[in-house]
């Protein structure tokens, strides 16, 4: 089973918001979590969160350090296996927060990667040497 769902934003730990922009309810979340969990438990299943790397004509990153204040977590980081943007695939399943953050930064729009690295370093999600080495 393959389940492909979208999101409004994904934070650096893998939490997925797909129904709101902050406190503004944008849409219903439907059965996203049901399909993600179903595909995750199916033999050779692939639960996928697919989203463009930016919004507002490239001015806003959809891979973010934190979900917006008041945003709903529709799919928990414990359920996320794959996040896909036009820049690649982040395989998050079973990975520690440090590896999740690095993988998500790699699929963010290049314009926002340095800022995301800085935020991840400040949150102690990535080690100092990773941030400085860029």
Buried (B, 14 or more C-beta within 10 A) or exposed (E): EEBBBBBBBBBBBBBBBBBBBBEEEBEEBEEBBEBBBBBBEEEEBEBBBBBEBBBEEEEEBBBBBEBBEEBBBBBBBEBBBBBBBEBEBBBBEEBEBBBBBBBBBBBBBEEBBEBBBBBBBEBEBBEEEBBEEE
